[in-house]
Amino acid sequence: MSDFFRSEMVQGDLQELAKMQEYCMKSMVVFPALSPEKKMEYFDVLQEMIEKQKVFYARLKLSGPDNQEAQDMADSIKQAAMMYGASEHEDANVIFDDLISKVETMKKALEAEGS
């Protein structure tokens, strides 16, 4: 394991992202039955998780070409994004920003339903 992944900060971020992902997956399964407040909470956590993933991706890319493990993880994130429709040449940050925008749109739609 590279020094990047041994870092306490990185380990903490990975644990936090895993908890957020678990919360989002559990909430997604029961989403139609959630109260409007719980749905908004889900969207807030989802948006925060995507923003943290974006920051983590940037840190992976900035870790340098000598850190093969970090570069491999960054490449895996890019490959996963391509499976969801991103082009090979599209910057991953654009994909993260697009996802954040979509969550914001869903939050606004939920707020409009409550009005």
N, C-alpha and C positions, 0 to 999 in steps of 0.2 A: 504494500500500500504506500503510495507516495506521501510526501510531507503535506501536500495540499489536503488530502483526505484524513490525515492524522490530526490536523488542526482542530482544537476544541471548538472554534467558531464554526468551522465547516460541519463538524459532527453535530453541533447544536442545531444548525440550520437544517441539516438532513433529517434530524429527528422531528423538528417542528413541521417540516414539509410532509413527512410521513403521517403525522397526526392530523394535519389539515386534510390530506388526501383521504385518509380513513373516514374522517367526519363527512367529507363531501360525498364519498361513495355511499355511505350509510344513508345520508339525507336524500340522495338522488333516488334511491330505491323506494322511499316512502314519500317523495316530493308531493304528489297530488293530495295526500292526506295532511300535509303540514298546514299549520295556521299561516296567515299572511306574515305574521311577525317571524315565524321560524323560516319561512321561505326567504324573507329579506336577510335573515341571519346567514342562511346558506349562501345567498349571493354575495354577501359581504366577505365570508370566509373564502369562497371560491375566487373572488377578485383579489383578495390579499394573497392567496396561494399563488396565483398566476404572477402577480407582481414579484413575489419572492423567488419564483422560478426564473423570472427574467433576470433578476439580480444575480442569482446563482449561476445562470448560464453565462452572464458577462464575466463573472469571476473565473469560471472555467476557461473561457477564451483568453482571459488576461493572464492565466497562470503560465503561459509561455509554451513554445513548441517543444521544449525539453521535458515537459510534464506529460508524457504520453497517456497516462491514465486519465487525466483531466480532459485532454483533447479527445480521447475515445468517448468519454461520457458526453462531451459537447456534440460530437458527431452523432451519437445515439439519439440525443434530443432532436437534432436536425432531421435524422431519418424518421423519427416518430412523427414529426411535424409534416413530413412529406407524405406519410401514410394518410394524413388527414387533409391532403389537398394542397399543401404548400409546394411551390416549385423548388427545384434543386438549387436555383440561384437566388432564391428569396432569403433575405436576412431573417434570422430567427426572431430578432427584436420586432420586426414588422408583424410576425405571427402572434407574438405575445401581446402586442398592442391591439391587434385585431380581436383577440380573445377578450381582453379587458373591455374593449368597446362593446362587444356583444353582451357581456355581463351587465354593463351599465345600461344598455338598451332593455334588457330583461328586468332590471331593477325599476326603471322608469315605467315599464308596462305594468308591473305589479303595483307600483304606487298609483298609477292611473285607475286600476281596477278598484282600489280602495276609496277613490274620490267620489 
